[in-house]
């Protein structure tokens, strides 16, 4: 005779009391027993899809790569449609990141192309005519050190 599904019942009771949440939030809320309850969600969804738990929505992960996080609710039903995660969506996400961080990306690219900058950090404190002389002497020093 199979044992009573106490972890599944705990997950159902918690989701009914606190509302829809992700498995990570469930683990955080329940403490050490939360991992077993989260595993019970996966087992119940695999063995009896749509009977005990359903996905109400998906949340985009912030600060890490990967798929969206499913938000579970107690009760049967049809899962919410999973957002597309193809090449076109990835390109759109990368384009949005580029638009938001354009200045930083361009500066980093220019710095990489220029290579390491060797110079005197105090040169900007000099008058422009003196800067030319210092730059010329620095170039002479670099040429002599290469040979």
N, C-alpha and C positions, 0 to 999 in steps of 0.2 A: 504494500500500500504506500503510495507516495506521501511524502511529508507535506505539512501545511506550508504554503509559500509565504513565510513571515517577512522576508525582505521585500518581496513584491507588494505585500499589503502595506508595509511601512512606506514604500515609495508612493503608493497610491494615496495613502492618508496624508502624507506630507504635501504632495502636489495639490490635493483638494483643499488643504488648509491654507497653504501659502501661495497658490496659483502656479501658473506655468513657469518652468525654469529649466536651465540646462543641467546636464549631469554634474558638471563642476560645481554649480551653485548648490545642487542637492548634497554633494559630498561636503561642501563647506558648511552647510546648515546642519547636517546630521552628525558631523564629526567622524570618528573612526568607523561607525556603522554605515556611513554614507556610501562608501565604496561598494559594499555588498548590495545596497539598494540600487546604486547606479548599474551594477552588473545585472541585477534582476530585471531592470528595464530592458537592457539589451537582450537578455534571454527570452523574456516574455514577447518582445517584438519579433524575435526570430522564430520562436515556436508557434506563436498565435498572433500573427500580424493584425493590427487594427482592433484587437479585442480589449486590451487593458490600457494602452498608451497610444497617443497620437502626437505627431509633430504639428504644433500650431503655427510656427514661423521659424525662420532662420535669421540669425544675427551675424553680421560681418565681424570677423575677428579684427581687433585693433592691435597693431604693434607686432604682429607675427604673421607669417605666411600660412596658407592653408585654406581649406574649405570653410564654409560658413558653419556656425555652431547651431545645431538643432535645439529648439526650445520645446520641451515635452509638457503635455498636460495629461491628467488622469482621464480615463474614459476612452471608449472605442471611437472609431471613426476613420475617416480618410486623412492621410497626411497632407500638409500644405505642400504645394509644388516646390521642388528644390530649385534655387536659382541656377541659371546656366553658368558654366565654368569652363568655357572653351577658349579658343585662341582669340576670338573677337573680344570677349569680355576682358581677357588678360591685357590685350592691347589697349583697350579703353582705360583700364585701371592705370597702366603705365603712362599713358598720355596725360591722364589727370594728375598723376604724381609729378610728371615733368613740368606741367603748367604751374603747379603749386610751388615747385622748387627750382624753377628755371635759373635764377640768378646763382644759386649755390652750385648747381650742376655745371653751368658754363664756367664759373670761376675755378672749379676743381679740374675741369678739362683743360683750361688754359694753363693752369699751374703744372699739370702733368706734362703737357707738351713743351713747356719752357724748360723743364728739368729743374734740378736743384739750383736755387739762386744763391750765389755766393757774392757777398757784398758787405759793405760797411753799414750797419744799422744806424749809425750816427751821421751818415752822409747827407741826410735831408736837413740836418741842422746847419749845414754849410751854405754859404752863398752859392748861387748857380755857377759862377765862374770857378770857384774852388772845387765844386762837385765834379766838373769836367776833368780837372787835374787829378783828383783822387781816383776817378773812374779809369783814367788813362794809366795811372800807376798800378792800379789793381789788375788791369789787363796785362800789363808788362810782367807783373809778378806771376800771373797765371801761366803766361806763355813760357816764362823761364822755369816754372816748376814742372811743366809737362815734358820738357826736354832734358 
